Amino acid sequence: MWPNMPLDYVKLPKDKNGIHYGLFVDSELIAVLSLFIIPDQKTAQFRKFATLKNYQGKGYGSQLLNYVIGEAKNQKITKIWCNARIEKIAFYKKFGLQETKHTFVKNNMSYVIMEKPFLTQ
Ligand SMILES: CC(C)(COP(=O)(O)OP(=O)(O)OC[C@H]1O[C@@H](n2cnc3c(N)ncnc32)[C@H](O)[C@@H]1OP(=O)(O)O)[C@@H](O)C(=O)NCCC(=O)NCCS
């Protein structure tokens, strides 16, 4: 995700509140994604989604994201969302996430908030 930055750069103050998912191949952790349920909003945000460079483009990230979307659906929440890098919009659309009108720039990178509503349970 940020291969040139120290590990501390990807740590979040709220990490202890997240559910941290990992996909392993031959006992090696090759893809990660963290899910943060925000009870006040009844939503869940996923963050820190990344696959090791050598394993990208082989379907592992999709497997992990599909799994986490399924897990999120089992929670009492109305939608899952993320801050998507602009170049990832088409990728997330494959999972039913849609762009919102909320965009921002952070560390010279452009983002748009994307979301996938769940039918209310
Ligand atoms: C985003 C990220 C986590 C996706 O992980 P991944 O393991 O590469 O995901 P997948 O392999 O499932 O899909 C990646 C692409 O490969 C394609 N793909 C998947 N399996 C494939 C296969 N067997 N053969 C060919 N292509 C395949 C997917 O369709 C997808 O194409 P697209 O990018 O044109 O939409 C990864 O690219 C990454 O770590 N990027 C850097 C960090 C980052 O940008 N994180 C997201 C921030 S919003």
The ligand as an SDF file (V2000), in Angstrom:
LIG
                    3D

 48 50  0  0  0  0  0  0  0  0999 V2000
   -6.1010   -2.8500   -4.7880 C   0  0  0  0  0  0  0  0  0  0  0  0
   -5.3960   -4.1860   -4.5270 C   0  0  0  0  0  0  0  0  0  0  0  0
   -5.4840   -4.4850   -3.0350 C   0  0  0  0  0  0  0  0  0  0  0  0
   -6.1040   -5.2800   -5.3250 C   0  0  0  0  0  0  0  0  0  0  0  0
   -5.5260   -6.5280   -4.9450 O   0  0  0  0  0  0  0  0  0  0  0  0
   -5.2520   -7.6830   -6.0130 P   0  0  0  0  0  0  0  0  0  0  0  0
   -4.9110   -8.8950   -5.2460 O   0  0  0  0  0  0  0  0  0  0  0  0
   -4.2890   -7.2180   -7.0420 O   0  0  0  0  0  0  0  0  0  0  0  0
   -6.7260   -7.8090   -6.6370 O   0  0  0  0  0  0  0  0  0  0  0  0
   -7.2090   -8.7850   -7.7970 P   0  0  0  0  0  0  0  0  0  0  0  0
   -6.0670   -9.6100   -8.2780 O   0  0  0  0  0  0  0  0  0  0  0  0
   -8.4070   -9.4900   -7.3100 O   0  0  0  0  0  0  0  0  0  0  0  0
   -7.6660   -7.7720   -8.9000 O   0  0  0  0  0  0  0  0  0  0  0  0
   -6.7340   -6.8530   -9.4660 C   0  0  0  0  0  0  0  0  0  0  0  0
   -6.9280   -6.8160  -10.9480 C   0  0  0  0  0  0  0  0  0  0  0  0
   -6.5210   -8.0640  -11.5020 O   0  0  0  0  0  0  0  0  0  0  0  0
   -7.6010   -8.6310  -12.2380 C   0  0  0  0  0  0  0  0  0  0  0  0
   -7.5140  -10.0780  -12.0840 N   0  0  0  0  0  0  0  0  0  0  0  0
   -7.9170  -10.7910  -11.0270 C   0  0  0  0  0  0  0  0  0  0  0  0
   -7.6710  -12.0980  -11.2350 N   0  0  0  0  0  0  0  0  0  0  0  0
   -7.0800  -12.1790  -12.4420 C   0  0  0  0  0  0  0  0  0  0  0  0
   -6.5780  -13.2530  -13.2070 C   0  0  0  0  0  0  0  0  0  0  0  0
   -6.6420  -14.4920  -12.7660 N   0  0  0  0  0  0  0  0  0  0  0  0
   -6.0220  -12.9610  -14.3990 N   0  0  0  0  0  0  0  0  0  0  0  0
   -5.9570  -11.7030  -14.8480 C   0  0  0  0  0  0  0  0  0  0  0  0
   -6.4190  -10.6330  -14.1680 N   0  0  0  0  0  0  0  0  0  0  0  0
   -6.9780  -10.8890  -12.9850 C   0  0  0  0  0  0  0  0  0  0  0  0
   -8.8320   -8.0270  -11.6390 C   0  0  0  0  0  0  0  0  0  0  0  0
   -9.9230   -8.0670  -12.5300 O   0  0  0  0  0  0  0  0  0  0  0  0
   -8.3740   -6.6390  -11.3600 C   0  0  0  0  0  0  0  0  0  0  0  0
   -8.3870   -5.8700  -12.5500 O   0  0  0  0  0  0  0  0  0  0  0  0
   -8.6210   -4.2780  -12.5330 P   0  0  0  0  0  0  0  0  0  0  0  0
   -7.5900   -3.6940  -11.5800 O   0  0  0  0  0  0  0  0  0  0  0  0
   -8.4090   -3.8870  -13.9440 O   0  0  0  0  0  0  0  0  0  0  0  0
  -10.0070   -4.0610  -12.0110 O   0  0  0  0  0  0  0  0  0  0  0  0
   -3.9130   -4.1380   -5.0110 C   0  0  0  0  0  0  0  0  0  0  0  0
   -3.8760   -3.6610   -6.3290 O   0  0  0  0  0  0  0  0  0  0  0  0
   -3.0090   -3.2680   -4.1550 C   0  0  0  0  0  0  0  0  0  0  0  0
   -2.4940   -3.6930   -3.1250 O   0  0  0  0  0  0  0  0  0  0  0  0
   -2.7830   -2.0120   -4.5980 N   0  0  0  0  0  0  0  0  0  0  0  0
   -1.9380   -1.0890   -3.8540 C   0  0  0  0  0  0  0  0  0  0  0  0
   -2.6800   -0.5460   -2.6650 C   0  0  0  0  0  0  0  0  0  0  0  0
   -4.0160    0.0530   -3.0490 C   0  0  0  0  0  0  0  0  0  0  0  0
   -4.1220    0.7580   -4.0440 O   0  0  0  0  0  0  0  0  0  0  0  0
   -5.0350   -0.2300   -2.2280 N   0  0  0  0  0  0  0  0  0  0  0  0
   -6.3670    0.2410   -2.4680 C   0  0  0  0  0  0  0  0  0  0  0  0
   -6.5100    1.6270   -1.9810 C   0  0  0  0  0  0  0  0  0  0  0  0
   -8.0900    2.2910   -2.4220 S   0  0  0  0  0  0  0  0  0  0  0  0
  1  2  1  0
  2  3  1  0
  2  4  1  0
  2 36  1  0
  4  5  1  0
  5  6  1  0
  6  7  2  0
  6  8  1  0
  6  9  1  0
  9 10  1  0
 10 11  2  0
 10 12  1  0
 10 13  1  0
 13 14  1  0
 14 15  1  0
 15 16  1  0
 15 30  1  0
 16 17  1  0
 17 18  1  0
 17 28  1  0
 18 19  1  0
 18 27  1  0
 19 20  2  0
 20 21  1  0
 21 22  1  0
 21 27  2  0
 22 23  1  0
 22 24  2  0
 24 25  1  0
 25 26  2  0
 26 27  1  0
 28 29  1  0
 28 30  1  0
 30 31  1  0
 31 32  1  0
 32 33  2  0
 32 34  1  0
 32 35  1  0
 36 37  1  0
 36 38  1  0
 38 39  2  0
 38 40  1  0
 40 41  1  0
 41 42  1  0
 42 43  1  0
 43 44  2  0
 43 45  1  0
 45 46  1  0
 46 47  1  0
 47 48  1  0
M  END
$$$$
